[in-house]
Amino acid sequence: MATTGKIGVTSENIFPVIKKFLYSEQEIFLRELVSNAVDATTKVKALARKGDLKEDLGDLTVRVNVDKDKKTITISDHGIGMTSEEVDKYINQIAFSSAGDFLEKYKDSIDAIIGHFGLGFYSAFMVSEKVDIITKSWQPDSKAVKWSCDGSPEYQMEETEKAERGTDIILHIDNDSAEYLEDAKIEGLLKKYCMFLPVPIAFGKIKEWKEDKYVDTDKDKVINDTEPLWTKKPSELKDEDYKNFYKKLYPSTFEDPLFNIHLNVDYPFTLTGILYFPKIRTNLEIQKNKIQLYCNQVYVTDNVEGIVPEFLTLLHGVLDSPDIPLNVSRSYLQSDSNVKKISNHITKKVADKLTDIFKNQREDLEKKWDDLRLFIQYGMLTNDKFYESAKDFFLYKNTEDKYFTLDEYKNIIKANQTDKNNTIIILYATNKEDQYSFISAAKEKGYDVLILDSAFDSHFINQVEQKNSDVRFMRVDSDTLDKLIRKEDAPKSTLTDTEKSDLSAVFNSQTPKNSNKNFTVEFDTLSADDMPVLITQSEFMRRMKDMGKMGGPESSFYNNLPDNLNLVVNENHPIVKSIIADAKSATAADVTKLEDELKPLKSDLESLEKLTKDKKEEEISTEEKTKKEELQKKISDLESKRKEVFEKYAGGNKLVKQLIDLALLANNMLRGEDLTKFVKRSVEFIGK
C-alpha cells in the first residue's frame, strides 16, 4: 500500500531555494546524481570485500539514459540500494547524509565515498518537475521501493517490483530544461563532470559504420577512464604516459608541456594530481582556468583560485582532494585550514621541482626558459615565499643568449659595471633590433647587456632592486653610457650658459612637433667618437609608463603623459663643434644688435632690484613695480627675438635636422613623411 507524507524540512520554501540557489550552475545536477550512483556502487564493493554481501557483484556499470519522447533522464546503478526505512531516513530528511554512517561502519575497507552532503540528490529538482526513485536494497529478502515527488514537500512511497539490487533515479524534465533531453548535451556534461569517476559510466551504445550509416552495437559506450593517471604511482609511469594524458585533458592543444609534477600526499591532508608547465606567451587570461579540480575523481571546477596561489592558475593539469568538498564556495576556501595547507604545499612542490631541474638539468631548463620565464616572474611578483625559492634559479638572458642567475651575473660584471657609488649597474635592452646602436656602443666599452622583454619586467626589476640594494637596472638607451655607469665626476662643459641657451633653440626647433613626444635638449661632454646627437628617456619615467600599461595604480596617471625624451647633443663631436661655430658666425650681427639693446635694460633691472632688495612688498612703490615689470617685459621680448634668430638659422641649416633625424632613426622613431624627407636630404648630402 502506498504511503504519503511530508519531507522533513524546516520550511515549505526549501524546493525553490534548491531549484535556484543550491548550486551555482544548473547542469551540476548530473554530476551529483551520477556521483551518488558511483557512491552506492563503491559501497556495495566494500560490502563484498568485507564478506557481508554473499551474492555475485555482477555488472557494476552506472548507466545514463535519455528518453526524449517520455521527457526523462534515468540514472541507474547496481549499488547498495535502499530499504523503505533508508529512503525515509536519507531522502525524506533533507541534509541527513548516509555517507557518515556508512563510513564509520566500513572505514577499514571502504574506498572513497563521494557524497557527504545529503543535498546532492535534491539537485535533481533544478531541472525536473517530478522525480522517481526505484530502489532495492542489497539486504536479503528486502522489498523494492518506489518514491515519487513533484517538487513540493509532499512525497509518495510504495512497494514495487525490481529484479536486481540498486537504484534508478528517473527525472521528468520540466519544459524550461528541455535542452537536457539532447544526447549531445548529456554526453558533453558526462565527459566534463564524470570523465574520471572510478566506476564505469555508460551512455548509449558504441556505433559502427555499416551499409553507409552508423548503427548501434550491443557494446556500452563507456565515457570515463576509471583509473586516471594521477591515481597511479609515478614509478609506474613514463614521460610518454604524462604527455598522452595531457593530450587527453586538452585535446585541442598541440604543443607538449615543458615539465610535469606528480603530487601524492596523504598527510596532513590528502592530495593527488598532476600539474603541467605549459608554454606561456603573453596572454595570461587565455591560459588561466586550466587546472581541473576533482574530489575523489569527481569533477568540481576549473576555477581553482583560492585553492592554489594566483600564479599557479597558469599551470595546467589535475588536482584531486577529498578534503575540498564538491559544494566548494569562496568563503569556504578563504577560511579552511586544509585549503591553505594544500596551497602552500603545491607552491613548495613547484619551487622544489624547478630547483631540482636547475641543479640537475640546467641545460634543459635553459632551452625551455623563454617559455617558462613569464610564469616564474608572475609567481615571484605575487608570492613572497615563491620569490625566496625562485631567486636562486631564476635566469637572466643576455644579448649573446647566455643565461645567468643574478649572483652569477653580478660576479661577471661587477669589475666593469660598478659605478663610483659602488652600485652594480645592470644594463638591459627590451628589443635587440630596435636598440641595436645602444647595445653596440655598450659592448664597445666592454659592458654586457641583458634582454628583458616580458610584460612583467618593469615590475620585476623594481622588485629585484628593492631586495638587492647593491644593484640598479638601467635600460641601455635611458642615458649616455658615461652617465649610466658614472665612474667619476662629470667633466665640465665647454659651453657657457648663454651658448647652451642659444644652441638649445637651434636643436629644439628641429625636433618633431606633431607627435606625443616632448624633447628636452641637453649638452654632454662625450667622446669625439660618440654619436653627435642621442635620444634617451629617463629610466624612471619609462619604467612607470611600462608598469602603467599593466594596469597598476599608477596607470591612469602615467599612461596619459606624453613621452618625455632627452635630445643629448655631444658638444665634443666635430660636426657639433662646426655647427656651434657656424651658428655664432651666422647670427653674430643680429645677436650683437640685440645684446646692445639688452645690456642697458639688464643693467637698469639689476640696479632696481638692488634698490628694492631689502624692502618689504608693501614698501615698494607703484612706480618701482611698474618700472620693473616694463624692464622684464622688454628683456623677455628681446630674448625671444634672440631665440627666433637661432631658430631661423636652424631652419636654414639642413645639417641640424639631419643629425636629429639620425638620432630618431637610431631609436626607431623616424617614420612616414619624416623618413622620406630624411632619405632625400641624405642623397643631397652625398651628392655634395
FENZIZI-V307551 format. One line per field, one symbol per residue. ss: DSSP state (h for helix, s for strand, l for the rest). phi: phi as a letter, one per 20 degrees, with the letter a starting at -180 (. if undefined). A space follows every 50 residues. Layout:
BEGIN
ss->???
phi->???
END
This chain:
BEGIN
ss->llsssslslllllhhhhhhhhllllllhhhhhhhhhhhhhhhhhhhhhhh lllllllllllssssssllllssssssllllllhhhhhhhllsllllhhh hhhhhlllllllllllllllhhhhhhlssssssssslllllllssssssl lllssssssslllllsssssssslhhhhhhhlhhhhhhhhhhhlllllll ssssssssssllssssssssssllllllhhhllhhhllhhhhhhhhhhhl llllllllssssssslllllsssssssllllllhhhhlllsssssllsss slllsllslhhhhhlssssslllllllllhhhhhhlhhhhhhhhhhhhhh hhhhhhhhhhlhhhhhhhhhhhhhhhhhhhhhlhhhhhhhlllllsssll llsslhhhhhhhhllllslllllssssssllllllhhhhhhhhhllllss slllllhhhhhhhhhhhlllssssslllllhhhhllllllllllllhhhh hhhhhhhhllllllllssssssssllllllllssssslhhhhhhhhhhhl llllhhhhllllsssssssslllhhhhhhhhhhhhhhhhhhhhhhhhhhh hhhhhhhhhhhhllllhhhllhhhhhhhhhhhhhhhhhhhhhhhhhhhhh hllhhhhhhhhhhhhhlllllhhhhhhhhhhhhhhhhl
phi->.fdcadffcebfeffgfgfdcfcfcfffgfgfffffffgfffffffffff nfeefffmfefeddcddffelcccddcdefmbefffgffedfdfmdeeff fffffdfeceffefeddneggffgffcdebcdddbcfffgmfefcdccbd ndfecccbfbdbfdfpcddddeffffdfgfeegfffffffffecgcffcg ddcmdfdceclmbecfeeefeeeddfcfgfeefgfeddgffffffgfffc feedefffbbceebccbebdbcqcddeefdecefffffldeeecclmefd adddfoecggfffffdpcccbfedffefcfffffdfffffffgfffgfff fffffffffdcgfffffdffeegffffgfffdbfffgffffedfdddefe mddbfffffgffdffdddefemdfeeebcdbfffdgffffffffenedce dccefefffffgffffecfecbecffdeafffefcfebfffffedfffff fffffffffdfgddcecdddecdceeffefffccdccggffffffffffe nffeffeffeeffeddeeeefefgffgffgffffffdgffffffffffgf fffffffffffdgeefgfefffffffffffffffffffffffffgfffff fedfffffffffffffdmddblffffffffffffffff
END
